[in-house]
Amino acid sequence: MKKILLLSDTHGHMDDRILHYASQSDEIWHAGDIGTVAVTDALKKIKPLRAVYGNIDGTEIRKEFPLNQRFDCEGVDVWITHIGGYPKKYSPAVREEIKKNPPQLFICGHSHILKVMNDADLQLLHMNPGAAGKQGFHKKRTMLRFKLDKGDISELEVIELE
């Protein structure tokens, strides 16, 4: 069993609230628009980190993190990318692959809009944690926390950051 903290769109922002929740997790996942390596360095000091780069991320971040990560965690097939869309409106960059080989859990960021949706057609769960940073149009800073265990995703929780 693993407790996951999922965040995105920090845009270079890190604070004690994010680090507090990071310390309570087993792994931290970042769905892009990291902003600076100071963000990922701070997170890596606390727990193992998996991340992808986003459209605002520069060369330093793109050298360290891929555009996509596809992996198994606790029996759950996970795909993380920054710009992925959502059920019925997947991004052209992922649309064909997701239809051909859907993961159990599809994660993206980019929109700054918190969204968790089932895709009944592809039998996957889509998550977008919203934005944990301060740049953007969002009014609430959000992250997601959940557990993975033996192929199950459970105890999904929305974290609002003030």
Order of alpha helices (4+ residues) and beta strands (2+ residues): beta-alpha-beta-alpha-beta-alpha-beta-beta-beta-beta-alpha-beta-beta-beta-beta-beta
